[in-house]
Each structure stands twice: as structure tokens, then as C-alpha cells.
Amino acid sequence: MVCISCILIPLALFLWHRYLQPVLGTIFPQWFPAKTIEKDPHEALAGNGTNTAGLSCPFSSSKSPAVESTPVETKAEISSHEKSE
């Protein structure tokens, strides 16, 4: 069971932002000033659409020593070793 306020508060906020605030904003503009965008949204998407300046992989670190990897044999290599023996 859901409490009454869990239904009414989101519903009231939806109605306020969707219908009441735009109407009251046109009637009383001094109470509801227009929101301004300070940054150009196209500025961040310059170039090919990605901005990777200064980004690095958090999982790779030059401080820790490199982990030696052991070679993994494929099924073909295993079967060729078994045939030769």
C-alpha cells in the first residue's frame, strides 16, 4: 500500500511545473524570472562529438608494477600437443 503523500506530492509537482508555473510566469514575470543558459551547449561538443581532454582510465596505473600474464593455450594448440605425444 502506498501512502497518500507519496502519490499527491509528485502529482502536485507535475501539475505545478507542467501547467501552473508557465501560466503564472507569463502573468507575473517578476515572480518567475526566465531561466538563462550561461554556457553554450555546442561548446562542449566541439570536434567529433567527444571531449576527452584530460581523461584517463582509472583502472590502468603506471605506479603499480605490470602484472605478468601467462600465455593461454587455445583448444587447437592443446589438441596439437596431444596428437604429437
C-alpha positions in Angstrom: 0.0 0.0 0.0 1.3 3.4 -0.9 0.9 6.4 1.4 -1.3 9.3 0.2 1.6 11.8 0.3 3.7 9.6 -1.9 1.0 10.0 -4.6 -0.1 13.5 -4.0 3.3 15.3 -3.8 4.6 14.0 -7.2 1.3 14.7 -8.8 1.2 18.3 -7.4 4.8 18.9 -8.6 3.9 17.6 -12.0 0.8 19.8 -12.3 2.8 22.8 -11.0 5.7 22.5 -13.4 3.6 21.4 -16.4 0.6 23.8 -16.2 0.6 26.3 -13.4 4.1 27.7 -13.5 4.1 28.6 -17.2 0.8 30.3 -16.9 1.7 32.3 -13.8 5.1 33.0 -15.3 3.5 34.9 -18.2 1.2 36.8 -15.9 3.7 37.7 -13.2 7.2 37.7 -14.8 8.8 39.4 -11.9 8.0 36.5 -9.6 9.1 33.8 -12.1 12.2 35.1 -13.9 13.1 33.4 -17.1 16.0 30.9 -16.8 19.1 31.8 -18.7 21.7 29.4 -20.1 25.2 30.6 -19.2 27.1 28.2 -21.3 26.8 27.4 -24.9 25.7 23.8 -25.2 27.5 23.4 -28.6 30.8 24.4 -27.0 31.2 21.1 -25.2 30.6 19.1 -28.4 33.3 20.7 -30.5 35.1 18.4 -32.9 33.9 14.9 -33.3 31.3 15.0 -30.6 33.5 13.8 -27.7 35.6 15.8 -25.3 38.4 13.5 -23.9 40.9 16.2 -22.9 42.4 15.3 -19.5 40.6 12.0 -19.2 42.4 8.8 -18.3 41.5 5.2 -17.5 41.0 4.8 -13.7 42.0 1.1 -13.9 45.3 1.5 -15.6 48.0 2.9 -13.4 51.7 3.4 -14.2 52.5 3.4 -10.5 51.8 -0.3 -9.9 54.1 -2.9 -11.5 52.9 -4.7 -14.6 51.2 -8.0 -13.9 52.9 -10.8 -15.8 50.4 -12.6 -17.9 50.7 -16.3 -18.6 50.0 -17.4 -22.1 46.7 -19.1 -22.6 46.7 -22.1 -24.9 43.8 -22.4 -27.3 41.9 -25.6 -28.0 43.7 -26.1 -31.3 47.1 -25.8 -29.6 46.1 -28.3 -26.9 44.8 -30.8 -29.4 48.0 -30.5 -31.5 50.2 -31.1 -28.4 48.1 -34.2 -27.6 48.4 -35.6 -31.1 52.2 -35.1 -31.1 52.7 -37.1 -27.9 
